[in-house]
Amino acid sequence: MLDTWTLLIIDDCAADRKIYRRYLLKDPHQSYQILEADCAEEGLALCRKVRCDVILLDFCLPDMSGLELFDQMQQEIFKTSVPVIMLTGRGDEEIAVQVMKRGALDYLVKNNLTQDVLQLAVRNAIKQSCLQAQLIKTQERQRLIATTALRIRQSLNLEQILNTAVAEVQQLLKCDRVIVYQFAPDTDGKIVASSVESYRTVLCDRVRAGIGEQGSSTSLRDAARTATLSDRGAEEQRSREEVAVGFSPVPLPPCAPVPLVPNSQSAIPYIYELGLCNCVSLKEQFNTKANLVVPINLSNNGNPTPKLWGLLIAHHNSGERQWQTDDAEMLNEVSVQLAIAIQQAELLAQTQAALAKEKQLNVFKSQIITTVSHEYRTPLTSILAAASTLVKHSQQLDESKQERFLGIIEQKARYMSKLVDNMLLVNQLELEKPKFQPISVDLLQFFSDLLEQERETVGDRHELIFKITGNHHGFWGDRGLLQQIFINLMSNAIKYSPDGGSVEFHLIGKESEAIFYIKDCGIGIPMADQENLFQSFSRGSNVDTIPGTGLGLAIAKACVELHSGNISLSSEVGQGTKVTVSLPKICPTGQLSPSST
C-alpha cells in the first residue's frame, strides 16, 4: 500500500490545475490527496488549516506574486521547510534564480511540462523533504543524547549518575517515569534509581513478587542475556498478540539497535524473555500501559560477551503510548553512555576502596610495630637481666634463686610468644578471615579442660569459679576459635583484677543457643572507653602499668562473629567487668541440631 501525500496546487488557471491533477493521479509510485486554490489568499487559508507535504505554486497570481506568497508562507506558517515547486509560463532564468534563492525546491516552465517531468519533480521534492526532515530529526536527537550523556557523566558518584540518568531520560522521552534496575550476584535485583521516588518501593515489591517462587535475579539475567529474535515466526505472533502493550526486546550487543516493528503505526512488541514476571506480565506487574526496556551492558575485561549490569526501563501510564523507533534508539544510546559512566564510577570506587584499604593496612602495620616495640621492651629487659645474673653469678646463687630467675625467663618468654601469636592471629582475622570449621563440641568438657589449664597457671590470689545451667548439648562450633574466645576473655579477667578475687565462668545452655559469660571483680572500664574496646589496640584509660596490647577483645569479637554469634560487655570502674557471648547451636547444614530441641 502506497503512502498518501497531501499536495496543494495554487494556480489561478483551472485548466492548468486540472492537468496537474491528472498527471499526478496517474503516478504509479505515489498516492496523493490534492487540494486546490485559485488565489494567494485561499492558498494561505488552506496552508493554515492543512499540513501540506508539497506545494505547486504559480508565479503569477491575481492578488500577489508567487514569490511574495512564498515569503509570507515562510514567515507565517511553515515551522519546518515544506518543498515548494514554482510554476510559470515564462522560461526566465532571472526568475528561476530568485525562486531558488528564496528556498523553493524546484522551478518548472509550464510550456515544457509533461506528465513524467511533473511526477518526477514532485517525487524528488518529497524524497528530498523526507531526507531533510530525517536529518534535522537525527541532528536534534543526537544533540539531546549528547546533552543527556554530558549531564550523566558530569559526576563520578554512582548514585548521582543514576539519579541524573533517570531524570534526563524522562525529559528526553516525555514519559511518566524511568527506572534503573540492577542485577545482583546472589540475591534479587533491585531498583537503584527512579525518576518518581514514591514509585520505587512499590515497584521493588512487585518485581520481587514477580520473580517469586520459580525465578530469581540469576534466571532473569540469563534470560535477558540469551533472549534472541531468531524465531521470526514466534516474534511476529507475539507482535500481533501484544501490539498494545509496548515493550521492547533486549538486544545482545552493547551498542546494537533495538529491533523494532517496521510499521511506525504499530507498537513495539512486548517480549517475555526477560523473565521478570514468570506468569504475570510486566504490564500488570508494573501497572503501566507501555514499557520500553534496554539492557545496560558493561565491558567485560576484554571478553567479547558484555557483562549485563541491569536494565534501563521507561514507563508510560498516562495514556496510550506507541513507542517509536527513535524512542528505542535514543534509550539504547543513553544506556551505552550510562554504562560508560557506571563503569567509570565503579572503577573510581574500587580505586578509592583499595586506597582506603591500603591506608588502613599501613595504620595497622604501624600500630603493630609500635605495640610490639613497646610490649617487647619490658619482658626482654627482664629476660636479659635474669639471664645475665645467671651467667655471671650462678656459682653464688642457691638452687631456689636460680629456679626463680629461670621462672622469670620462662614467664616472660611465654608472654612474648603469646604476643606474637596474637599479632599473627589478629592480622589473619583482619585480612584473610579464616574459614569457619564447625564440629560437634561437648561444651561442658571443653570448657572444663580449659579452666583446669588456667588454674595451673593462675596464682593463689585468684579463684576460678565454673557454673553450669541448662542444656549444653547439641552444639557445633570451631574448637580453635572457641579456645581463642575463652583464653582472651579469661586472660583479661585475671590480668585486670590485679588485687585478686573471684573470676566466674557461667555456661548457660538454651534450646537454640549457648550462652556463657565471664565476670570479674577487677578495675572495671570507664564508660567513655567501652565503645571502642572491641577494636584492635584499644584499651581502657585506667589500665595504668598493666601490660597489654588491646587485642584480646578484638580477637574474641572476630571469633564470635565467625560463629554468627554476639558479644557484649558491661562494666563499672572499681566494680569489675562482665563479658557475655551468645553462640547459635548450628550444624554445618545450617539447621538446628536435633539434639538441641
N, C-alpha and C positions, 0 to 999 in steps of 0.2 A: 504494500500500500504506500502510495506516494504522500510525502508531507505536503500540506496545503499552505501556500504563502499568500499573504494579503498584499495586493498591488493596487496603487491609486494612480489613475490617469487624470491629469489636469490639462485639459485642452478645450478651447472654445469651438473646435470643429467636430461636430457629431460624427461626420463621416470618417474622420481620422480615428476617432475613439473606437468606432465600430471595427475598423480594420485592425487596430492594435489588439482589441479583444479577441477577434477571430484568430489572429496569428498566435496569440498566447495560449488560447484554449486548445489549440492543436499540438502544443508541445508534449511529446511523449515522455519527457523526462521530469516534468514538474506539474504540479496542480496548483491552480490559482483561485483565490477569491478576489474578484476585480471590482473596485469601486471607481466611480467616475465623477468628475466635477468640471463645469464649463467655464469657471472663472476663478480668480485667485481667492476671493472671499469664501466661496463654497469649499475650495480646496483646503484652506486654513481650518474651516469648521470641521471638516472630516478628519484632518490630522489631529485635532484636539480630542476627538471622540474615539478614534480607532488607531491602534498601533500598526503602522504600515511597515512592511518589510522592504518594499521597493516603491519608488515614485517615478512615474514618467511625466515630465514637466515640459509643457510647450514654452518656447522662449517668448512668444508674443501672445499676451492675454489682454482682454478688453479693459481690465481695471488696473493692471500694473504689469511690468515686465517679469519674465520668468526669473531673472537674476534678483530683482527686488523681492519677489515672493520667496525665493530660496534663502535670501539673507534673513527675512523675517521669520521663516520657519526655524532656521538655525538658532535664532535668538530666543524665540518664544516657546518652542515646542520640544525640539529634539534634545534630550539629555544625553543620548548616545547617538552616534552617527547612523543615519539612515541613508542607504545608497539612493542617489538621485541621478537619473539619466535625462539629460536635456535634449529636447527635440526642437528642430527649427526647419523652416522651409528654405533657408539660405545656407550655403556652404561657406560661411565666412570664418576664416582662420582666426581672426582677431576675437570674434565672439567665442570661438572654441577655447582660446587661451584664457579669456576672462572666466568662462564657466569652470574650467578645470582648476584655476587658481582659487576660486571661491569654495572648492571642495566637492564639486559634482564628480561622480564616478565615471561618467561617460558622456559623449556628445554624438548624437546621430542626426543625419540630414534626412528629412522626410522623403525627398525625391529619390534617394538611394536605398530606402528602407525595403527590405524583403523579410519574408517570414523567418528564414533561417537566421538572418542578421539580428532581428529583434529578439528571437528566442535565445540566441547565444549571448547577447548583451545582458539580458535580464538574468540568465543563469549565472553568468560570470559575476554580475553585481551581487547576487545572493551569496554566491560562494565566497567572494571577497569580503562581504559584510560579516559572514559567519566566522571566517578566519580572523578578521579584525576583532570581532566580539570575543572570540575564544582567547585571542592573545591578550586582550585587556583583562579578561577574567582571570587568565593564568597569572598575569603580572600582579593583579590585585591579590590573588590567593598566595602567591609567593611572598608578597610584601607582608601580608597578615601572618603567614607562617614564620617568616624571618623575625618579625616583631615579637611574636609569641615565643619563639626559640630564644631570642635575646633576653626576654624577661625571665624565662625559665632558668637560663644559665647565668644569671647575674649573681646567683648565690651558690655556695658550696655546702650549704646546710640542707640535708636531705628533706627534712620536714618542710622547710620553707620552699624548696624546689617543688615538692609535690603539691603543696597548697597553692602556689603560684600557677602551676600547670592546670589544675582543675578549674581555677577561676578564669584563666585566659582561654582555655578551650571552650568553656561555657559561653563566653562572649564571642568566640570565633564561630561556633556552630549555631549560636542563638537557640540553645536548647534549655531544658528545665534544670538539669543537673549533670555533673560529670564526676566520676569517682575513679580512684586508682585502687585496684585490688592486688595485693601482693601475696604470692605463694610463700609458704613456709616449709622448711625441710621435713619436719616430723609432726607438725600439727596442722590444724585447719588454717587456710589462708585467712586474711583479714583485710578490711577496708582501711587503708592507711591515709587516704585523703578524700574529702568530699567537698564539692562546691556549695552544698547545702548541709550545714553542720547537723541539724536535727535529723537528717536522713541517715546519718552514719550508723547509729546504734540499731535502728530498725532493720537496715539492710544487712548488717553483720548477722543479726539473729536469723534473718531469712536465708542468707547464704549458708550458715551453719546447719539450719534446719533442712535446707535443700540438699546439701551434701549428705547429711543424715546417716542413715543406717548402713547403706550399701557403699557409699562413696567416701572419698577423702580428698584432701588437697593434693595428694600424690596422684590419685587417679584423674583428678581434674587437670593437673599439669600434663600428665601423659596424654590425655585425650586432646588437650589443646595443642600439644606439640605434634601429634600424629594425625590430626584432622586433615583430610585432603579432599579435593573436589574431583578425584579421578573418575568416580562413578557419576557421569554426567546425567544418566537417566534418573538416578535417585535424586540428584541435586535439583533437576528440573521439576521432579514431582514435589519435592519439598517447597520449591519456589512457588508452585501453583497452589499448594495447600496452605502455605503460611505467608502469602504475599502481604497480608495486612499487618503482620507483626513488626517487621522491620529490624532484623538482626543480622549483622554481617558475619560472614565466615572468618576463620582465623588463618591468615597467611603464614606459611612456614618461614621463608627467608626474612631476615630482619628488615629489609628495605623493599620487599615486594609489594606491589599494589594489591589492595583487597579485591578479589574477584567480585564482579557485580552483575546484576541483571542488565542486559544491554538496553532494554527499553526504559527510558527515563521516567515513564509514567508508572512503572511497577516499583514496588518496594524492594529493598534488598532482602534476600531470603533469611529466614530465621534458622540458625544451624544448631543442632543438638549435640554435635561432637564435643562441645566444651565440657559437658558433663557436670555443669554447676548444679543441676537440679534433678537428675535422675528422672523420676516420673513427673515432676512438676515443672512446667515450662517457666523460663525466665520471665516471661511476660506476667505470669501470675505471681511468681516469687518476688519480683521487684515491684509489682503493682504499677507497671508503666506500660504505655501503649506502644512505644517504639524504642528499641535499644540498638546501639551501634557499638561494636566491640572490636578492638585491635590488640594484639599482644605487645608487650614491652619486652624486647629481646636484647640481652646484653652480649657483648662479645665474650668468647669463652676461651681465653688464653691461647689463641691461635687455632682452636678447634673450629672446623667449618660449620659445625652444628651450634647455633647460638644457645645461650642459657635463657630459658623462659623465666623471667623475673616476676611478671604479673600481667595484668590486663588494664587497659585504659578504656573506660566504658562511658558512653554518652547516653543519657536517658531523655525521653520526651514524653510528657504525660498530659500537657495542657490542651492537646488537640491531635488530630491525625497527622502524623509526620511521615512523609515519603522521603526516606534518606536518598540522597543523590550520590552519583559517582564522586563528585567534588567533595562532598562531606566525608566520605570514607577515605579518600586520598589525603585530605587535609588531616584527618585524625591519625592516619597512618604515618604521615610525615612528622607530625608533632610527637608521636610515640617514639620515632627514631631519635629526635632531638632530646626527648625526655630520657631515653635510655642512655644517651651520652652523658647527660647531666647527672643521672643517678650513678653511673659508673665513676665519674669524677668525684662525686660526693663520697661514695663508698671507699674509693682509693684514699681520699684525704682522711676519712675517719679511721681507716686501717693504719695509715701512717701516724696519725695522732695517737692512736692506741698503742702502737709499737713504741713511739717516743715516750709516752707516759709509762709503759711497762719498763722500758729501759731506765727511765729516771727512777722508778720505784726500786728496780733491782740495784741501781747504784747507791741509793739511800740505804737499802737493806744490807748491801755489802759493807758500806761504811759503818753501819751500826754493828755488824758482826765483828769487824776489825776493832772498833772501839771497845766493844764489850769483851772480846777475847783478851785484848791487851790489858784491860783493866782487871778482869776477873782472874787472869793467869798470874798477874804480878804477885799478889799476896800468897797464894799457895806455893808458887815457885820459890818465893823468898823463904817460906817455912821449910820447904823440902831441902833447899840448898843449905840452910842453917843447920838443919838436923843432920844432913849427910856430912857436912864439914866437921861438925862436932864428933860424929862417929869416927871419921877418918883420923882426926888429929888427937882425940882423947879416948879412943876405945879402950886403951890399957887401964886408964884411971876410972872408967865407968863400970859400975857393977851391972849385973845382968838385967835388973829391973829398969835401970835408966836406959840401957841400950834398947830394951824392948819398947820403952816409951818413945824414944826417938824414931825407931823403926815404925811404930804405930802412927806417928805423925806423918812420916813419909808415905805410908800406905794410904792413910785417910786423905791426904791432900792429892795424891795421885789418882785415887778413885774419884775425887771431886772434879779434877781436871778431865778425866776420862768421860765422866757424865756430862761435863760441859761440852766436850767435843761431840758426844752423841746427840745432845740436844740441838747443837748448831746444825749438824747434818740432817737431823730429823725435821727441824723447822724449815730448813732450806728445801727439803723434799716436799713437805706439805705446802709450802708457798708456791713452788714452781711446777712440780710434777703430779701432784695429787695421787698418792699411792693407791693401788687397787684395793677395794674392799673385798676381803675373802672370808665370808662368814662360814662358821661351822657350828655344830651343836655344842653348847658350853654349859657345864654344870656350875652355875654361878656360886653356889654355896662352897663347893670345893675349891673353885678358882680363887675366890677372894680370901678364903681361909688360908690357903697356901701363901698368898701374897702378904697377908697380915703376919704370919709366922716369920717370914723373911724380914719384915720391918721390925719385929720385936727383937730379932737377933742383933740389929744394928742400933736401935734406939737406946738412949740412956735410961737410967733409973728414974729420971725426973718426969718422964712421960709415960702415961698409962694408955694403952690402946684398947678400946672397947669395941666389940663386934656385936651388933644386934640384928636379928633376922625376923621378918614378919611376912605373911602372905605366901603366895605360890611363886617360887623362883624357878620352876622347871619350864622346859619348852623354849629356852632362849637360844637364838642364833646370833653369833657375833664374831668379830675378828679378834682372836686372842691377843695378838700383838698390839693392836690399837687399844683394847681394853686395859692391858697392862700399862700402857703409857698414860692413860687417863688416871688410873689408880695411883701409880707411882708419883706422878707430878702433883696431884691433889694432896696425897698423904705427905709428901715431902714438904710442900708449902705449909700444911697444917702444923707439922712438927717444927720446921725452921722458924716460923713466925710466932711460935709460942716459946720464946727464949727462957721464960721462967718455969717451964714445965707445965704439968697439968694433964688433964684427960683429953684424948682425941678420939671422938666417937665415929664409927663407921656403921651406918644403918643401911641394910638391904631390904627393900620392900618389893615383893612380887605381886603384880596385878594380872588381870586376865590377858591384856594385850600389850603390856609394857613392864619393864623392870626399872625400878627407881632406886637410886642409892644416893646418900649424901654423907659428906664428911664435915664434922663440926669440931672446932677447936675453941680454946679459951685464951687465944693469944692477943696480939697487939691490935687486931682489927684493921680496917681500911677506911680512911676518910671518905666521906660521901663524894667529894669532888673528884676523887681518883677512880671511883668504881666504874665509871662509864667506859674508860679506855683500858681497863685491866686485861681484857681478852685480846688485846693487840700485842704483837711481838715487841719486846723490850720495854713494856710498860710496867712500872712498879709503883707501889704506894709511896707517898711523900714522907711517911713516918717510919721507913724501914731502917733509918739511921745507918749503923755499920754492919747490919746483917747482910752477908754476901748473897748475890743472886743476879740472874740475867734478865728476868722479866719474860721468860719464855714458857714457863710451866703452864700457865692458864691458856696461852695461845695454842700450845700443843694439845692440851686437853680438849679445848673447844673444837679444833680441827678434827680430832679423832671422834668426838661425839657427832659432829656433822656428817662424817663418813658413815656413821651408823644411822643417819636420818633422825638423830635424837636432838634433845635440847639440854642446855646447861645454863644455870642461873646462879647468882651469888647474892647473899645478903650479909651485911657486916656492920659492926658498930665499934668505933675506936675504943680500945680498952676492954671490950667485952668478948671479942672473938669473931670468927667468920664461919659461915655455913655455905658450902657449895653443893648444889643439887643437880644430879644428872638423871635424865629420863631417856630410856632407850626402848624402841619398839621391839617386841618379840616377833621378828620377821624371818621366815625361811628364805632360802635362796630363790625360790619360785616367786617370792613377793606376797605369798599367802600367810595368814596367821598359822602358827604351829598348832597342829591338832591337840597337842598336849597342853596348850595354854588355855583351852576353852573348857 
